Amino acid sequence: MEEENKRVELCVHTGYSLRKGVGSPSDVVKAAKEMGISALAICDDYSTGGYTEFFKACTANEVKAIYGATVNVEGNRVALLAKTKDGVAAINNIISISTPDDKIIGCQNKIDDIAKFKEVLITIGILNDDCKNLDYVFKNFDYVGITERNRLNFNKPMPEATMEKLVAVSDSYYLNKSDKLLFDTICGSFSYEYRLLRSGNDLLCKMPRALVIDNPLKVLQKIDDDIFYGYPTHLDYPNLISADDFRKLIEKCIKDKSEFKTEEYSSRLEIELDGVIKNNYWNLFYIAYKVAEFAKGKNELVGCRGSGSSSLISYALGITAIDPIKWNIPYQTFLGFHVDKIPDIDLNVSPTIHGQMYDFYKDLVGEHSVAGAGYSYMLDSQDVSALLAVYTKQNNRYYENLEDAKPYKLMNTVYDIDVHPGGFMLKSPENDFYKYTAIKKVNGIPTTCTDFHFLHDGILKMDVLGHVDLEVLKLLGEKTGIKYDDVPIDDPKVLSLMGGSQALNKKKIINPDANPFECISEFGSEFMHGVIEAAHPKTIDDLIKISGLGHGMNVWNGNAEYLIKAGYSLEDVFACRDDVFNILTQKYKIKPEIAFAVMEDVRKGRGIKNVYVDSLKEHGVPDHLIQSLNLIKYMFPKGHAVYYVINALKLAYYKVYYPKEFYTVYFGTNVNKKTLAGIMALSNDEFVRKSETNGFNNDELKLISNMFDMIERGYFFENKEEINVVETDDVSLFE
């Protein structure tokens, strides 16, 4: 019987309906398959974000995929179904022009917004339960969606023209009755009606076969096959400069750099350039170069984090100050073994100019080729528990069998749409954002409404984050007259901080176990202090190892820490992903292609493939190092570690030689002034009492530790209202 009643479902919602749907597109497709639904339309409220997962799930389950969305047209709920590929773009366009012009909460459209796309869309007006808007829906839309909640009398004869426009829809937001609690919780309101996905048999009990089976099938026949764009198979990005002009730019930038006249530098640069140009990636470097030039033009500092500093091209263009050859950083880490990997160049700029990046990109690539990189904020388990606790306490009298609800399902519900703190999607003018995503303003910036994770393999995502250390370093340069580029990183007193606080010339000791790198972001944490004390670094290279060990997953904890405590030196352990490649090729003479394959597997937490273990053992790699590599889950790139260590050493230089200026700038930029004011308002007795009763939170404890570092050196604030540091011989913390 079910086989005979296979039907086409023209309106379902998933967790991509903002703060409404329960369940992922995959869950909904699987349930539809089990119900005998042969074709399914995803119609999330003002969202096309679930399309990629929906496409994959429909393909895997052999369910025909129909792409749509539900919008509010002058007070009426309307399902839009794409008839063609242009219809998919039209849906994203309609979402984009909806009001209000901020995010997608409370959006609505005018009837004219829909009418101009009528050739590529099928419109289904979803009737209100009381059917009061029946005449309006019949007049303005192609079909009329009837749910099981409708109050139409099907025993009464209807005109044939009317019957032909009626289609049965579930208009569902969840799959099981136990999901109703989750739905009501996420919506924040109680309803007596269920919003379930229904099978053909379910609906045939309440509506004629023509509405349930025949008419929806006729709708399906108007829809083209394979209309989902997917995402570009090759990365799309603005083409701003030719390959020949890019080579000329490189030549201009290295003209005065003597090292590039050596064989080592020129041969590596040519290897990188050949691969980058062959694979059509030079414009990615050019865009990063323009960002760096923009920052420098504003007299601001810029830095390259991540693995971008692994490239000699980046160094040649001034994208990074890190010379990868000087620091023994292989290009393979960044560009791949065959120099064919998409360059992912991430930059840091001062917060002073971070807010100007959208306008910068508009000028560089054009207003219609840039959008903020949006992402979907899903609830985590703590969020879900908190929501349910509040909601059930207020409303549990309405629900039975609460234990059947599966709270984890809410972790597949989009709770908010936000924008990456520094990510922008940049496309070529020939491409169209609407093929893949709607665009809505978030915090005033046009932003992709499809999570950037679904887009970044097909549209360039450039990350430029605001980094407070760059602002601190710039201000310190201005206050001391010692500019960033002139600060040495090999000063003996600064390097001596690895072994103790003698160089700080403390006048009193409040905390005998204090971290000499207090207030220095890369090494100032309690965790990093512990790593330094255990590993006993002595050189800059050692500090780079320490930085690598302090990041990643299973790199220090339960891994390198045991090797160090067993007597192995920092040279013997793997701290950064580049260490895997370098140690295997340079110390154990492993073939580069094998070392690269091992590095890629290890940094992604996949361990060493059995096929490579024998080769490592044959070349003398000891068992404890093989075991160490197998334990690692994620590793930082060395270029990232070098960049942050250099900044840390420069900050430490100011701390050692210019303490007054250092603490003034540090507390003026890094500290929550409200938290500081709260601590300063305490009397000595109140401070002691709160300390003894563990009354300070972690942020307050860290701030107090920073203040003690300053006080021990004989500096304090001139008054409690302003962050103006002065030298004093009589410092009482809370008088």
N, C-alpha and C positions, 0 to 999 in steps of 0.2 A: 504493500500500500504506500509506504514512504517513497519508494522508487518512483511510483506514478505521480507523486506529488512534489517532485523536485521543483524548486522554484528559484526565482531571481530575487534577491534581497537588495532593495534600492536605497536603503539608508540605515547604516550602523555607525555608532560612535565608539571610539577607543580612548585610551588614556591620553591621547594627544588633544582631546577636547579639554581646554584649560580648566582645571579645577572642577571637572565634571565626570569624564569617562573613567571607568574602572576596567583594567585589563589591557594588555598589549595588543597590537594588530595581529601578532602571531596567535595569541590565545583566541581572538575572535574568529580568525580564519579556520582554525582547527575545529572550533565549536560549530561553525557553519557547515563545514564538511561533514561532520557527524550527523547534522540535522538534514542532510540531503539538499543543501543549498548549493546550486551549481555555479552561480555568479553572485558577486558580492560587491556592494558599493561602500567604500569608506567615505564617510561624510562628517568628519570631525568639525566641531564648531570653530569657524574662523581659523582653520589650521589644515595645512597639507604636510605637516611635519612627519606624519606616519607613513608616507608613501613608500619610502625605500623598504622598510620592514614589511609593509603590506605586500609589495611586489614580490619579495623573496618568499613570503609565506604562501601566497597564492600559487606561485610557481611550484613550490615544493608539494603543495596539497592538491594540485590540479583543479583549482577553483578559478573561474574567470574573474579577473580584477577589473573593477570599475572605479575610476578616480573622481572624487567629488569633495564637497565641503558644504556645511550648513551655514547659512548667513541669515541675518535679520533684515528683512526688506520692509521698511515702513511698518514695523510692528508684526510682521508675519515671518514665521520660520520657513525658509526655502532651502531645499537641497539642490545644489548645482552639480550636474554630472557632465564630465567632459566627453564630447562626442569624438574629438580629434586631439592631436597633440596641441594644436592651437587652443583647444578648450582647457587643457591643463594650465597653459600660460594665462588664459583668461581668468580662471579661478584665482590664481595668485594675484593677478592685477586687481580683481574685485576686492579681495581681502585688503590689498595695499591701499586702495582709495577709500576704504570705509572710515567712518568717524566713530569715536574720537581718534585723533591722530597720535595716540600714544599707546603702545602695546596693542593687545587685542581684547582687553576687558571692556565689556559693554559696547562693542562695536555695532554699527548698523549701516545699511546702504540705502540709497535711493533706487527707485524702480528703473531710472534711466541708467544707473551703473550696470544693471543686468541686461537691459534691452540692447545695448550696443554690441553685446557678444552673443546674441541669440542664434547666430548661424553655427556656432561651435559648441553650444551648451544645450543641455536638456534641463529644464527647470521644473521642480516638483514642489508645489506649495503644500507644506505639511499642515493639515487642518488642526486647529485647536480642538480640544476634546469636546467643547460644546457646539462646534461647527458654526459659530456665529459669523465667521468670516468666509463662508462658503462662496458667496457671489464674487467677492474680490479675488479669491484664489482661482476660481474658474476663469475669470476674465483675463488675469495677468500672467498665468503660468501654463506651461505645456501640459502638466499633469497635476492631479490632486492626490496627495499622499494620505491614506486612511490607516490609522492605527487601530489596534484592538480596543483602544479606549474610546473610540468614536461613538457617537449617539445617533448615527444615521439609521433609518428604518429600511432595511433591505427587503422586507416583505411588501413594501409599497413600490409599485412599478416606477421606474425612472426612465427618462428619455435616453435613447440609445447614445446620443452624443455625450450625455453626462456619464454613462457607464463606461464609455471608451476612454475617458480621461481619468478614471479612478484607478489607483494602484495601491495595493496593500503594502505597507512598510512596517518594520518593527520599530524604527526610530529608537533603537535600543542604546543604552549606555552601560550595560553590564550583562553578565551571562547567567548568574544564578541568583535565586532569591536571597541567599545569604550575603550577596554583594550589596544589597540595598542599604545596609548599615554603612558600608564604605562610601557608597554614592551620596547618601544623605550627609555623611560626615564631611566629605570634601566640598559639597555644595553649601554646607552650613545651614540646611533647612530640611524639615521633614515633609514627606509627601506620602499619602496613602496608596498611590499608584505605583505599580511595578513598571520598570522600563527594560524589559527583557528581550533578548534575541529570540525570535519565534520560528518554529518550523512550519512547513506548509500545512501539516495536519492541524497544528495549533490554530492557525488563522482560518482554515476552512470550516472550523466549528462556528465561526462568527461572521464570515463574509463569503460571498459567492466566489466560485472558482475563477470567473473571469478576472476578478480583482487580484486574487492571490497568485494564480498561475499564468493566465493568458496575457493580460495586459503588461505585466512586468517583462515578460518574454519579448513582447513587441518593442518595449523600450530598449532592451538589450540589443536588438537587431539594428538599432540606429547608431550604435556605438562602434567605432573602428577598433580593429585589433591593434595591440602593441602601441598604445598611445603614450605610455609612460616614457618620459625622456631618459630616465635614469640620470646618470651624471657623466660628464665628458670622460672618454677613455684616456685622454691626454690632458695634462694640466693646462687650464686656460688662464691667461694673464695678459696684461697690457704689453704691447710691443712698442717700446719707446725709442729703441736705438738699434742700428744694424750691427751685425757681427763685426764688420770692418771698422766701424766707428768705435765699437767697444774695445777692440784691440788697440786702436789709437789712444783711447782714454787710458788704458793700462800703461802704454808706453809713456804717456805724459806724466802719469802719477809716479812711475818708478825712475824717471829721468835722473833725479838727484839722490837716489838711494843706491849707494855703492855696492851693497851686498848683491843686488840683482845683476851685477856684472860678472859674478862668479858662476861657474858651471853648475854648482849644486842648486843655486836659486833659479837660474835661467832654465835648466832642464825640467825642474819640478813645475815651474810656472807654465811651461809649454805643455806638459802632460795634463795639467788641470784645465788649461784653456782649450786644448784640443777636445777633451771630453765634454766640457761645458758647452762649447759651440756646436759640436756634433749633435748633442742632444737638445739643443735649442733652449738652454737655460740661462744664457748670459743676461737676459733682462731682469732676472731675479736678483742678480748681483747689482745691476744698475739701479734698481729701485732702492735697494739697501744703501747703496752709495749716495743716492740723492737724499735719503733720510739723514745719513751721517753728515752730509754737507749742510743740510738745513739746520741741524743742531749746532754745528760748529759756527755757522753764520750768525747764530743767536748768541755766540760766546758761551755755549753750554757744552757739557761733556756728553759723550755718547759711548756706549760699550756694547760689545757683542757677546752675548751669553750663549749657553748651549754649545753645540759642536761647530758653530760658524767660524770660530777662531782656528779651526783645523785647516782652513784653506789659505794658501798663499795668495790667491786672488783677493780674498778679503783683506789681507794685510797690505797688499799692493795698493788697493783702492782706499785705504784708510777707514774701512768699515770696522776694523779692529786694530788695536795697537799691539796685539799679540803676534809675534813672529813665530810661526809654527815650527820652522826649522830649528831656531834657537832653543825651543822648548821640547824638541823631539816629539812633535805631534804629527802623526801620519795623515795624509789627505784622505786615506781610505775610510777613516772614521766618519768623515763628513760626506764625501762624494761617492763612496762605494768602491769596491775593488776595481771595477772597470770604468770608474769616473762617469757613471750613468745614473746616479741616484739624484732625485730632485733635491736641490739645495734648500734647506730649511734655515733661513737666517733670522735669528731672533735678536732684537736690539733692546738696550736699555737707554732711556733718556731721563733727564731731570724732570721731576713733576712740574717744574715751572713751564715747560713747553709741551708736556704730555697732552694737555687739553687742546693743543693746536693741531694735532695730527690729522683729524678729519679734514679740516680746511686745507692742510698741506696736500693730502692725497687728492682732494677735489681739484686743486690747481695742477697737480702732476698728471693725473690720468683722466680727469673729467668727472663731473658730478654724477653721471649715470653709470659710472664704472666702479664705484666704491660704495661699500656698505659696511657697517659694523658687523662683526662676527657674532651673531646671536647664538644663544644656547638655551636649551630647555632645562629648567631647574626641576629635578625630580625629588620627591621626598625621600629622606633616608629613614632608617628604622626608628630613630629617636623622634623625628618629626611625626611619623605615623602614630607612634605610641602616645605622644602628647596630644595630638588631635583627637584620637579615639577616646582618651581618658576624659577630656573635657566634654566631648559630645555625648558619650554614653551616660555620663553622670547626669546630664541634663535631660536625656531623652530615652533612657533604656526601658522605660515602661512601654514604649511602642514596639519593641522588638522581641521576638522569640528566638531561641536557639542561637544566642550570640556566639556560642563557641564554634559554630560552623563558619563564621566569617574568617577570611584569610587576610589579615592586615597587610601582609607583604605585597598584595596586589596593588595597594596604593603607591608603592614604589615605582609603578609603571605609569603613574599619572603625572602629567605636566602640571606643576603647581605655580610656575611663573616663567616668563620669558625675560631673559636678561641679556646683557651684552658683555662680551669678553673684555676684560679691563684694558687690553691694548691691541686686540686683534681686529684687523680689517680685511674684508674680502675684496680683492681687486680682480676685475675681469677685463677682457678685451672689449672694445666698443661694438664689435660684431656679435658678441654673445648677448644673451638676455637673461637677467636675473629671474624673470618671471617663469622661465622654463623650469626652474628648480625650487623657487621659494617666493613667498610674499615678502614685502619690505614694509616694516612699520617703524615708527620712531620710538627709540628707547633712550631716555635721558637726552632727548633732542637730536639724536643721531639716527638717521635711517639705518635700519638693522635687519638682517636676515631673520625671518621667522622660522626657518628650518634650521635645526641645530647644526652648527658649523662642522660638527664631527661627520655629518653626512655629506658635506660639501668640500672639505679641504683637499680631497684627492683630485677634485675636478676643477676647483676655482682657487686661485692663489690666496692663501691666508698669510698676511704679514703681521707679525707680533712685535709691537714696540711698547714696552712697559715703562711706566714711570718708576724710577728707582731713587729712593731718598738718599742713598749713599753718594750719588752723583751730585745732588744738591749740597750735601754736607761738604764734599771735597771741593766744590767750586767756592763755597762761602769761606772755607778755611784758607783757600788760596788768596781770596780777596783780603781777608783779615790779617794774614801773616805776610803777604807779599811773596810767598813761595808758591808758585803755580803748580798745578797737578803734574805737568810734564817734567818739572824740575825737582820733584821729590824723589830721592833715591829709595830703592827697595832693598838695598844691601847694607844699610847702616848697621854697624855692630851693636849699638845700644838697642835698636829696634829688634834685631834678631835675638838679642839676649833675653827678650821677654819669653822666648820658648822655654827658658830654664828658670824663670823667677821674676820677681818684681823689683830687683835692685835698681834698674835703670829709671824707675819712677820716682826715686828719692822720697819715699813716704815719710811724713813727719809723725804720724801716729798709726797704730795698727788697730783697726776695729774688727776685721775679719782676717785671721792669719792664713786661711785657706783661699783667699781671694784669687780670682783669675786675673793674671796680668793683662789679658786681652779684653777685660771688661769694657763695654761700650764699643767694641769692634765687632761688627755684625757677623763676619764669617767665623770668628773663633770665640765670641763672647759668651756663648751658651755654656751651661753646666755640662752638657753632654760633650761638647767639643773640648772643654777643659779636661775632662776625664780621658779623652782619647790622647790629648797632648801629653798628659802626665804618664800615661801607660806606654806611649810609643817613643818618648824622648826625642823629638825632632831637633835637628841642629842646623839644617840648611833650608834654603828656599824650596828646593826640590822636595825635602821632607815635608814641608808645610803643604805643598801641593798634594802630596800623598794623603796627608791628614785631611785636607778638604774633601778629597774623593772618598775617603773612608767614612767621613761624616755624613755622606749623602747616600742615595741608592737604598737598596733593600738587601739585607743579609750580606752586606759587604764588611761591616765591622762587627756588629752584634752576632755572636754565635759563629763567627768565622775568623776574620783577621785578628780579632782581639785575642783569641786563643793562640794563634801563631806568634804574635808579638810577646805574649806572656810566657810562651815556651822558649823564647830566646831568639826567634827569627827577627831580622832587621826589616826596616821599612822597605828597603830595596827588594826584599824577597816576597812581598805580598802584592796582591792585585787590588788597586784602589780605584782606578778609572778604567773605562773600557779600552782606552788606548794602551794601558799597561798589558792587557792580554795580548794584543798584537805585537807590541814592542818586545816584551819579555820572551814570548815564544819564538819570534824571528831573530832577535838580536842575541839573546843568551843561549837559546837551545837550538837555533838554526832550523826551526820548523819552516816548511815551505810557506811563503806568504799567503797563498790561496787557502791553505788549511788553517793557518793562524787567523785569517780574516773570518772564515766560516765559524771557527770556534768562538771568536769575539762576538759575532752577531748573535749566536745562540745563547751565549752566557749573559750578555747584557740584557737580553729579553727574558731571562729566567728559564731557558729551556735546557740548560745543562749541556754537557758535551756528548755528541752522538757517539755511539759505540764504534763507528767506523773510524773515528779520529783518535780514540783513546790509545789504541795500539801504537799509532804513529808518535803520539806524545811520549809514551813510555820508551819507545825505541830511541828517542832523542834525549832521554835522560830527565824528562820532567818528573819530579818526585810525586809520589802518591798523595802527599798532603796538599800539594798545589792543585792536583787534579780534583781532589775532594773539595777544596776551597772553591774552585770554579763551578762545580756542580751545585754548591749551596747558594750561589748568588742568584737573586731574583731580578735585580735591576742595577745598572751602573751609570754613573754620570760620565760625560765626556771630559777629557783632560783640559780641553780648551776652556771649558766653563770654570774648572777649578783654578786654572792659571789666572784667568781674569779676576775672579773674586779674591784670590790670594794677593795679587798685586794691589788691588784696592784696599785690602785689609792692611797691608804693610805700609801703604801711604797714609792711611788713617792713623796707624800706630805711630808713624813718624811725627805727625802733628801732636799726638797725645804725649809723646815723650818730650818733645822740645818746645811745644806751645800749649801747655795745659790750660791756661786761662781761656785762650781762643777756642781750644778743642771742646771744653765743657760748655762754653757759652753756645757754640753752634750745635753741639750734640743735643743738649736739653732744649734748645730752641726749635729743633726740627724733628727729632725722633720721639719726643715724649708727649703723651696725652696730657695736656695742660690742666684738664679738670682733675685727673688722677693726681697729678703733682700738687695741685692746690689743696686737695683733700688731705694728703700726707703732711704738707707744710702747716696745715691748720691744727694738727695734733700737738698737744703739750707733751713734754717728756714722759709724764706719768701715763698719759693715754697711749703713747707709742709703745711703752714697755708692756702695758697691760694687753694691748692688742697683739703684740708679738707673742706673748706668753700663752695666749688663748688661740693661736693660729687664726687670727682675725683678718689677716691680709690675704687677698687673692693672688694668683700667680703673677698677674701684671703689676700689681703693687709691690710684690716681693722683688721682681726684677728691677723695678724703678728704684727701690730702696738700695739694692745692691749697687746700682749705678751711682747713686748719691754717695754711698759709703766710699766708693772708689775715688770720688772727687774729694771728699772730706779728708781721707787719709793723706792726701797730698797737700793739704792746707788750703783748700779752695772751698768757697761756699757762695750762695746767692747773696747779693747785696741787700735785698729785702725779699719779703715773701710774695710780693705782687709781681715782680718782674724777673725774667730769667737773665740776670746780669751777673756773671761770675766775677768774684774778686778774691784776691789772696788775703788770707787772714791767719793769725797765729792762735786765735781764740774762737774756735768753732764749736758752738753748742747746737745740736741738731734742732731742737724744738723749744727754744726759749721764747 
